[in-house]
Amino acid sequence: MIIKNTYLLNFRNFEKLNISFSDNINIILGDNAQGKTNILEAVYFSAKAKSFKQIRDKDMIKFDKDVSYIRTDIDTDGIYEKIEAKLSKNSKKTIRINEEIVETIRELRTFFDIVVFTPEDMKIIKESKSYRRNFLDDVISSINPSYRKALSNYNRILNQRNHILKNGKYEKYFKEQLNAASLQLAKEGAVIIAMRVKYIRNLELLGIDIHKNLSDDIELFELEYESEIPMESVDIDYLTKSFIKVLNENFSKDIKYKYTTVGCHRDDMLININGKSAKNYASQGQQRTALLTLKLAQLKLLKYYKDTNPVILLDDVFSELDDKRIGYLLNIIKDYQSLITCTSLDILKQYNLKNIRIFKLDSGKIDILRN
């Protein structure tokens, strides 16, 4: 799958922008605050119906406008298709694929795959476990649509259980309602845990070799799933029973705090270097390398399971990496379509890049410097 063209109307700082991409490496060059990241954000939105930033949809609409429009044209094995997104400050967003309205976001998110790497992604390594869960959930959902369904069901039941805990203590059928919600939560949670364990193992296997190359074979990259639910087996029946047992053990605690205190909504994906937490013990350089390993493992995992090349979005990441890691990254992405933002070409001059298109973005206008 190749992105051929993206057209923006009243998106972020752009009144109008039309950009046609190369099938290989695309460099978007420009000073800070020109909107380079906004182009990547629009492409990402076309694939995921959301930004890769933690913002509301209406925040992407140009400040003095009420409606924004994105059109992305793609080539899937010689078949040309069109994705359109309309954002409004006063109504829900609408997404169309080939003129047909998309009924569920799940339908869009399985249409084509994107791997994005931004400086903000360091939060996956350095900050709370919710960032690592979100990363893992996005990876698995891209590969296995049934996972997103299980996740959606789990969150719905979790909200119901929390509502019962908060409001139903003195109701006649409180315990019966809570037990029913606990059973349903455990069933969906067991599916989620089993899939998370499976795909973490796959990411780790891919990441080990990648990280050896990035660290001159002196560091061991490890991923581990951490949960209060016992995982001696990933059999669904076993996990369901284990989940219910832990919920029952924490019944008094849940009553006290009026929410569900244990479950896969509180689990973590531990990222370790040489047996130690990358979050707590790794240097800044080691943390960047661990993140690069994780993203490249995601890229290879998507390619393996879906037999297609994801589009790669790299937002100002070269300034965060040394020459060795830049060279390794460029060597991998040469076989994919990529959109890369940077403020200077100096850092790339030492690499013999072929099949590259360079754009210059300035004051909301874009020109091709090299085709």
C-alpha positions, 0 to 999 in steps of 0.5 A, spaced: 500 500 500 502 506 497 500 513 499 500 517 493 497 524 495 494 528 500 490 534 500 488 538 506 483 544 507 483 548 513 487 543 517 491 546 522 495 551 519 494 550 512 488 553 508 490 549 502 495 544 501 496 538 496 502 534 496 504 528 492 508 523 495 514 518 492 513 511 493 519 510 497 523 516 502 519 522 502 523 528 506 519 534 508 524 539 510 522 546 514 524 550 519 520 549 526 513 551 526 512 551 519 507 545 519 511 539 518 508 535 523 501 537 521 502 533 514 504 527 518 498 528 523 493 528 517 496 522 514 495 518 520 488 521 521 487 518 514 489 511 517 486 511 524 481 517 525 485 520 530 491 524 531 498 521 534 497 526 539 493 527 545 488 532 543 481 533 540 479 532 533 476 539 533 483 542 535 486 540 528 481 544 525 484 551 523 483 556 528 478 561 524 474 555 521 469 551 523 470 545 518 476 541 516 477 536 510 482 531 509 483 527 502 488 521 502 489 517 495 492 510 496 494 505 491 493 498 493 496 493 489 494 497 483 487 499 485 486 506 487 482 508 493 480 514 496 479 516 504 476 522 506 475 525 513 471 531 515 472 534 521 467 539 524 467 543 531 459 542 531 458 535 529 461 528 529 467 527 524 465 523 518 470 518 514 468 515 507 472 510 503 471 510 496 465 515 497 462 510 502 461 512 509 465 508 514 460 505 519 465 503 524 472 506 526 475 499 526 473 498 518 478 504 517 483 502 521 484 495 518 484 498 511 492 500 511 497 500 517 502 506 519 508 506 524 509 513 527 515 515 531 516 521 534 520 524 540 513 524 544 513 516 543 519 517 549 513 517 554 512 509 552 519 508 555 519 513 560 512 515 563 506 511 566 504 504 564 498 507 560 502 509 555 505 502 554 498 499 554 496 504 549 502 502 544 501 494 545 493 495 544 494 499 538 499 494 535 495 488 536 488 491 534 492 492 527 493 485 527 487 482 530 481 485 529 478 481 534 482 484 539 479 491 539 472 488 540 475 484 546 478 491 548 471 494 547 467 489 550 472 489 556 472 497 557 464 497 557 463 492 562 469 495 566 464 501 566 458 497 568 462 494 574 465 501 576 458 504 576 455 498 580 461 499 585 459 506 586 452 506 586 449 499 588 452 497 594 445 498 598 441 495 592 437 489 593 441 485 587 448 488 588 452 482 589 448 478 584 449 484 579 457 485 581 458 477 580 455 477 573 459 483 571 465 480 574 464 474 570 463 477 564 469 482 565 474 476 567 472 472 560 474 478 556 480 480 560 482 473 559 482 474 551 486 480 552 491 477 557 492 471 552 493 476 546 498 481 549 502 475 552 503 472 545 504 478 541 509 481 547 513 475 545 513 476 538 515 483 539 521 481 544 523 475 539 524 481 533 526 486 538 532 482 540 536 481 534 534 489 532 537 491 539 543 487 538 545 490 532 543 497 535 547 496 541 553 492 538 551 486 541 552 488 548 545 489 550 539 484 551 532 487 550 527 484 553 519 485 554 515 482 560 507 482 561 506 484 568 499 483 571 496 481 578 492 476 574 496 469 575 499 467 568 502 460 569 498 458 563 495 462 557 489 458 556 483 462 556 479 458 561 485 458 566 485 465 565 478 466 566 478 463 573 484 466 575 481 473 573 475 471 577 479 469 583 483 475 583 477 480 583 474 476 589 480 477 593 480 484 592 472 485 593 473 489 599 478 494 596 473 495 590 468 496 595 472 501 599 474 505 593 468 504 589 472 502 582 475 496 580 482 496 582 485 490 579 485 487 571 488 488 565 486 495 565 492 496 570 497 491 567 504 493 564 509 491 559 515 492 562 521 494 557 528 491 560 535 492 558 540 487 560 535 485 566 534 492 568 528 497 567 529 501 561 524 506 565 528 506 571 535 505 570 537 506 562 540 512 560 537 517 555 541 514 549 539 507 551 532 509 552 532 512 545 535 505 542 530 501 546 524 505 543 527 505 536 527 497 537 520 497 539 518 501 533 522 497 528 519 490 531 512 493 530 514 494 523 516 487 522 511 484 526 505 488 522 509 486 515 509 478 518 502 478 520 499 482 514 504 481 508 504 488 507 508 494 508 506 499 513 507 506 511 512 509 516 512 516 519 518 519 522 517 526 525 524 529 527 527 523 530 534 524 527 536 529 531 535 524 537 539 519 534 547 518 533 550 516 526 550 509 527 542 508 529 540 513 523 544 509 518 541 502 521 534 506 521 535 508 514 537 501 511 531 498 514 526 503 511 529 503 504 524 498 503 518 501 505 514 508 503 516 513 509 514 520 510 520 524 514 520 531 517 527 534 519 529 542 519 536 540 515 539 535 510 546 536 513 545 530 518 543 525 511 548 528 507 553 522 509 548 517 507 547 515 499 539 515 499 536 513 493 529 514 490 528 520 495 523 526 494 525 532 498 519 537 499 521 544 502 515 547 507 515 554 508 509 559 510 504 554 508 506 552 501 510 546 499 515 545 493 519 539 491 526 540 491 528 533 489 524 529 485 
